[in-house]
């Protein structure tokens, strides 16, 4: 049985309330996050202009461009 800690509960709540959930691209963000090993929140931020800090961020941006969500 998994142990639920307060930090995990807070993380789940913050993800549920994040603006990416209101986006029509939310399912796409979740799919890309799973592919690239990051969070949907991070995918949303990269799609909206956040800086690239890691290889995962770079792969995420490439996938967003490939799917036509952001321009190169």
N, C-alpha and C positions, 0 to 999 in steps of 0.2 A: 504494500500500500504506500502510495506517495505521500510525503509529508508536505503540507502546504504552509509555507512561511509567510509572515506579514509582507516581506519584500516582494514575494511572488504575487500576492494578492494586489498590492499597490501597482505593480507593473502591468498586470492584466487590466486593472481599472483604467490606468492611464492610456493604454492602447485602445480600449473601448471608447474613450472620450476624445481621441485624437482626430483632428480634422481630416485625415486621410480616409476615415470611415465614411465621411459625407461625400467623398469624391466619386464620380461615376467610374473612375479607374481603380477603385479599391480592390476588386478581385485581381486585376492585373498586377497591382503593387504587391499583393500577397503572393502571387505566383512567382514574380521576379525575385522577391525576398527569399522564397524557398529555394529557388534555383541558385542564387548567388551567395547564400549563407549569411544573410543579414536580416534586419527587421523591416516590416512594411513601413514603419515610421521613417526609417533611414532612406528607403526607396522614394517615399513621398518628398522628403527633404531634398534629395538629389535632383528629383524631377523639377523642383521649384527653385533650383539655383544654389544649393548648398555646395561647399567646397569638397573636392575629392581628396580623401586622406589615406586611402589604402587600396590594395588590389581589388578587394571586394567592391569598393565604391566605383572603381574604374570599370569592373565587369558589369555592375549595375547600370552605370551610365550608358555603356555600349548596348546593353539589352533594351534600355529605354529608347535609345535612338533606333535600334533595329525594328522595334515595334511601332515606331512613329509617334511616340508620346512626346519626345523632345527632339528638337532639331540639332544638328551637329554644329 
